[in-house]
Every structure is written in C-alpha cells, then in structure tokens.
Amino acid sequence: MHQEDDEMFNQIINDSKKKLQTLKILGNFFNHPVLIAVLIRTKVIHNLFENNKNLDINKLDLFHIQYTKTLIELFQKLKKAKEQSYLLLSDEIYINDDFIRKLKLEIDTGVFSDVAFSHAKNLSLKIEELYKIFAFDEKINFHWNEITEFSSRRCSEFYREINNEKFEQINHHDDDPIYSNQFVKVERKLLGRLNIHRFRIKFACGIKCQNEIAEVYEFIDSNDKFIFNVNEKSLYFLNNENIRGIDLSKNKSVKTQIIEDLQEKNNKLKEQQLNLKTQISKDVEAVLQSYAEKISDVEFLNDLQNVDEQTNILKAMLNININSK
C-alpha cells in the first residue's frame, strides 16, 4: 500500500471511529434496542475494513456517507429536542425535591400523635366532670379552654377538610334524649355508656368544614364512636349512616400530604423521563428497523458501490417530524 493510500486509509478509519463514538453516545441516550443493534452492526462493518486492508476502504467511507451520516443527523435532532423536554422535567423534579426537603424540616407527625393522645385524656376528664354535674349536681368550675385551644392550634394543619354535605351528615343525630346545660349538649345514652367504660376514649381524627370543627373519638374497650362538635359543644354517638363515605383514618399534616403528592408526582416525572428517551415515533421506528435490516444483509457490502440515492431508505429521515414523539 502506498503512502497516499495509507493516509487515506487512516483518515477514513479515524473518521469512522468518530462516527462510531457518536453512535455510541446516541445509543446510550436513547437506549433503544434497534439503535443498539445498528451500532453493533456498524462496528462489525468498521472492524471488517480496519482489519482487512486489502478491501476497498472507500466502501467504508461510502457506507458512512450514504447511511451512518444521515442516521446520526436524524438522532442528533431527536436528541436535542428530547433533551429540552428532559431538562424541563429535571428542573421540575429538582424544585419538587427542594420543597419536600424544606417541608420535612417543618413537620414532626410524631408530636401530633403525642398531643392527640393527651388531648383525648383531657376530653375524658372533661366528660367525667360533666357526668358529675348532671348525675350529682356537683358544682364544678367547668371550662373548655384546654380542649378548644388544641383544636384551634392543630386544625389548620392536621384536621381533614370535608364538604358541607359530609359535615352535616356526620353531625346529624336523631332526637334521642340529651342532657344539656350552659356547657354542653350530650346524648344521654352516650354519657351513660362512657361512664360504664370509665370514660376511656382515644382520639380518632379531627375534621373541619370552613369554620366548623369536629372531632371523632373511639371507645378504647369497644368499637363505638362518637363525635364532639367543638363549635356547638355537643357530643353524640356515630352510626354507619353518619360515617358513610367519610375518611376517619388518622390525621396527616397538610404538609405531609403535600410531600406525598409531590413524591408521587416526581415518580411519574421520572418515569416520563425514562419513556421520553426510549420512545420514538412510529415513522422513525419503521425507518430504523428497515435500516437495521438493510445493513445486516450479507449482500450489503457488495451493493455499496451501486447505491441508488433515489431508493436510499434513509432519505426521508430528515423530513420526519421529530416532535411527533
């Protein structure tokens, strides 16, 4: 091989290596199985010429001009378009993560569990005082201060918001006999049952509707539930109709709910990122598949010198709408 031939050989091989490197980058970005297959087949063709200097090196150059160059141009355009969308998704994920981090520093749900436990004990003592007032006409310096202070401090962050219809539903009660005085209205049957169970109750959850606040409690020794309407200072048993369709699970901090929503959103955004890179339009998919089949044909190298540009399967590539996926 003459010196000029050596120089040409080296130049074409080096240019071919650069194209392989570019294809590798595109393959890593899109992670598409057919594109990876094309990369491998292109590498095989490159190695064939690099390791056999008796072959016409111009065929490798012609192959890249007719096929690889056009393929690279198409997927570089696709990559650029997808990178813009990918970066937008990344920015949104980053901003959400920053909000999550800050909100986590602001909340401590364990604290609410502890104070809700103490709050239920305080209400238990208050109901016991009311029982003594009604049953024995005891003169007790009664007030709701500790109870209403808890709800006023905690409801905005922890109590569950429900609509007016649901709030009326859970507060609805039959005209059962009640005890009432200037402090409270309490269902007689409920007060008697509480006394039997020694006023052992636990806080289930708090609910609110605009400025109306109520709290749901459970008997520790039974499945009975009752409601304490903070605004009205009234207590009534709850039945299945009262609680139908209403979430009575433990309260979460509003901030905790925001964190969970943001985390779920980020999971979807990350999945969208993965799909964004691997999904290509049906047009590109069809052309890529046809291209892979073409260069994998055993007769392909022999046909390189007789390429008819009018029948080049990649000619339409650059006219494909890259925004279709």
Secondary structure, DSSP 8 states (H G I E B T S, - for coil): --HHHHHHHHHHHHHHHHHHHHHHHHHHHH--HHHHHHHHHHHHHHHHHHT-TTS-HHHHHHHIIIIIHHHHHHHHHHHHHHHHHHHHHHHHHHHHHHHHHHHHHH--HHHHHHHHHHHHHHHHHHHHHHHHHHHH--------HHHHHHHHHHHHHHSEE--HHHHHHHH------EEE-SS-EEEHHHHHHHHHTTT-EEEEEEEEETTEEEEEEEETTSS-EEEEETTTTEEEE--HHHHTT---S----HHHHHHHHHHHHHHHHHHHHHHHHH---HHHHHHHHHHHHHHHSTTHHHHGGG--GGG-TTTTGGGS-GGG-
